[in-house]
Amino acid sequence: MKKIAVLTSGGDAPGMNACIRAVVRTGIYHGLEVYGIMYGYDGMIKGEINPMESHAVSNIVQRGGTILKSARSVDFRTKEGRKKAYDQLKKHGIEGLVAIGGDGTFTGAKVFYEEFGIPTIGCPGTIDNDIYGTDFTIGFDTAINTALEAIDKIRDTAAAHDRIFFIEVMGRDSGYIAVECGLGGGAEMVMVPETQTTLNEVVEKLTSSKSKTSSVIVVAEGDEEGNAAEIMEKVKNTINDDTKDFKVTTLGHIQRGGNPTGKDRMLASRCGMAAVEGLLSGKANCMAGIIHDEVVYTSFEDCITKNKPLNKDTLKLIEILSI
């Protein structure tokens, strides 16, 4: 193997640039030519493939987002689109890929490998931390700290005005961000897609303690009861107490941006290096992750199909500490 390429796909995550840097410089260290593919699979189809030297990734380890940009590709979901992408890779002589992203990225990489045989190794780049095969995903730690900073400030104003705040964090299918933020931010309750939390339970929590004059409820956007605004309205109408002041804050895409934490920079760098060295050792169709501080390669099939359950002890801890 002489030439490899790296791309970022799907939602951006802080630390993706650190991972790109690690891929480029590890490749150069091992005597490879490294290319960067702009705009993910869409750029692969269009041939937006450029050689990357060591200086191309200077001064990016601390930056959020991705210098290679990201996009969702409708064309890559078709056999014709993937054939165009393959032709572009062959045109540049590229023999291996590193794909940084989440399960959607890995699904595309898996199909592409099965059809055209280009060895691909993924790096887990998503703030949701919902990928099987790694303890943490690139961007998760930064997203938690960003959200916690906001929650701390909201709690200040909640206490000052005796308000009840419903704070919505990202997590369409996963409650990892909500759980970590709820525990770290001292929330009275956390609502996540993985567990059933009824409106009656929320109402009981908010009305059972006479000593608490303010509360914070952290809601993952994908909770079965709805988003934070919908849940707040339902709870407000159920309690029907004009003396209680209800508010909603949706943190949104602020969680995706910002300088990556030291933990995310380290994780991204280790995964990037492991992906390149995995390709050189003959591995393919898998993800390089970190479990118990050791590099582990997990098949794309397992990454995509196996669930990564929440830690039940953490959920219990939130309940205990919110008394």
N, C-alpha and C positions, 0 to 999 in steps of 0.2 A: 504494500500500500504506500503510495507516494503522495496522493492528494486527497484531502478531506475538506468538508464544508460544514459550517455551523449556521443554524438559524434559530430564531425565536418565534413562537407562534402562540396564538390565543391571547388571553389577558396578560398584561405586563405585570411584573412583580419586582420589587426592589431586590437587587442582587443579580439580576440577569446579566448586567454588564460585567460584573465580577466573574461570572461563569464564562462569558464570551472571552474575556481576557485570559482566563485559565486555559481554555481550549486552544486559542491561538498560540499562546506561548509554550504550552506543552507540546503542541504539534511541531512548532519550530525547533524546540529542544530535541525532538526525536527525528529531525531531518525531513519533516513533511512540508509540503506546500499547503497552506490553509486559506480557504476562501470563506467569505461572508455572504450569506444570501439575504438580501433585503426583503422585508415584508413577508417573511415566512414562506409557506407553500405557494402563495400567490406570486411572490417574486421568483420562486424556482421555476414556475411555469413560464414566466415572462423573461427569464434569463437574466435577472438582476443579480448577478453573481460576480463578486469582485475579489481579487487577491488581497490578503491581509498580512501585512508585515508586523513586526513587534511594536513599532511606533504607532500603529493604527489603534492599539488598545491602551496607549499611555493615558494616564489621568482619567480613567473611567471607572475604576474600582469603587469609588465613592458615590457615583451617580446613580439615581433611580432611573426607571424606564429601561429602554434598550436602544443602543446605537444602531442596531440592525432593523429597528422598527418591527411592528407586528401587525398582522391583518388576518382576518378569517377568509378562507378561500372556498367559494362555492364550486369553482371549476375543479379543484383538487378532489372533490367528492365524486367526480366522474372518472371512468376509466380513460376517457380521451384526455382529460386534464392531466391525469397522472402520467400518461404516456408522453405528453409534452414536457412535463417536468423531468422525466427520465432522459429524454433526448437532450435537454439542456445540460444535465449533469454529465452525460457522455461527451457532449461537445467540449466541455471544459476538462475532461479526463478525471472527474471526481469519482473516487472509489469508496468513500465512506462518509456518513453523515452523523452529526451531533445535533439532536433536536431538543431545544430547551422549551418546556411548556408543561401542560397538564394532560389530563386523560384524552381530551380531544386531539391534542398534538400527537400523543402516542397511538391513538387509534389510526390516524392518518399514516403514521410511520409504519405501523404494523401491516396495514394493507399494501402500502408501497413496497415494503420488503418482500411480502408474499408474491407480489406480481412481477417485480423486476429484480429482486435479489440484491439491492444496494444495502450493505451492512449499515445499520443505524443503531445508535445508542442514545437514549434519552437522559436528560437531566431534569429533575422535578422542580419546575418553575411555576408556582402558583401560591397565592397568599392563603388559599383555603386549607392547606395542610391535609388534604383528603386523598392523597395518593398512597396506595398500598405499596410497601417495599422500602419505605424510608421513615425514620422517626419524625423528621421535619422536612418541609418543603422550602425552597428558596423564596423568600419574601414574607413568610408567615411571621417571623419574629418582628420584623419591621412593622408589619401591619398591626400587630398586637400593641406595640409601643405607641404607634401613631393614634390608634383608637383609645388607648388608656389615657393618653395626654388630654384628649377631648373629654373623655368621661370624667376625669378628675375635675376639670373646669366646670362641667355641667353639674356635678354634684355640689360644687360650691354655691352655684346660684340656686340649685334645688333647696339646699339647706337654708339659704338666706330668705327664701320666699315660701318655705313650707310647700314645695311643689312635688308632684309625682311625675317623673320623667320616664318615657318609653324611648329607649335609644336603639336605633336599628343599625346593625353592622352587617357586613357582607357574609354570605353563606347561603347560597340558593339550595344546595343539597347537603351541606355540612355545617355543623355547629361548633367547629373547633375555635374559630375566632370569638364567637359569643361566649363560650365557656371560659376561655382564658381571660377575656376582658371582664366577664362577670366576676370571676374570682379575684383577679387583680384589682378591679375597680370597686370591690365591696358591694356589688349589686344585691338587692333583696331577692331577685329571681332572674333566671335565665330561661329563655324559650328557644328551643332548637328543633330542627326537622327530625332528628333521630329519636326524640322522646315525646310522648304525648303529654302536653300540659294544657289542662282545660281552663276556660275562662273563669270557672267557679274557683279553681285553685288560686288564680291570680287575685280575684276579688277577696277571697278569704285571707290571703297573705297581706293584702293592703289594709284590711279592716281589723285584723286580729290583734295588732299591737297598738295600744293607745299611747305608748310613749314615743313612737316614731312619728315625726311630723313631716318628713320628706322620704322619698324612696326613689330608687333607680331600678328599672326593669330593662335588661338587655335582651333584644330580640334579633335572632338571625332572620335575614330577609325571606328565607324559605320556610318559616314555621307554618305548620298546618293550619293555625288559626288566622293566618294572614300576615301582612306587614305591620310595622309598629303603629302606623296611623289607624289602620283598621282595628287592631287590637285595643288601642287606647279608646276609640269611640265605643266599642262594645263594653269595655270595662266601665267607662264613665257612665254610660246609660244604665248599666246594671247597678252600680253603687248609688247613682242619682243623689249626690250630695253636693250642694252648691258651695259648701265651704272648702271642698277639695279642688285644688288647681292642677289640672292635667296638662302636660306638654309632651311634644314629640320632637326628637332630633334624629335625622337620618344622616349618618356619617358619609355614606356613599364612596365616591372614588378617591377621596382623600386618603383612604386606606391603601391604595395602590401606589401612591407616589412617595417621594422623599428619599433621603440618603439611607442606604441599607445599614442596618446595625452591624456591629462587628461579628455577631453570630452568623448573620446571613452572608456576609462577605466570606467568612471562613467556609461555611457549608457550600456556597456556590463554587468557590475555588477548588475544593476537594472533589466535588462532583464533576466539574469540568475536566480536571486532570484525569480522574478515573474513567471518564467517557472515552477520552483519546487513547489511554493506555489499554482500555478494554477492546477498542477497535483493533489496535496493533496486536493484541493477543488472540485475535480471532473471534471475539464475542460479537453478537449481532442480535437485533430484534429484542432488546432489553433496556432497562433503565439502570443507571448507576445511582444508588442511594446510600445513605448512611444509617446503619442500625447499630445501636450500642457502641457508637464511635468507630465502627468498622465499615469499610466499603463493602456493599453488597450489590450484586447484579440480580435484578428481578425481571422475568419475562414481561413483555408488554401485555400479554394475555392476562397475567395475574394482576398487573397494575390496573388494568381496565376493568376487570370483572370482579375482583375481590374487594370487599369493603374494609375500610379502616375504622373500626369502632371507636367511639369516644371512651375515655377512661371513666368508668362508673364511680370510682373513688373520688374523682374531681367533682362530679355532679353532687355526690353526697356531701363533699366538703363545702360547696356553695350553700347547700341547704342548712348545714350545721352552723356555718359562720354568719348566716343572715338572721339568726334568731334575735 
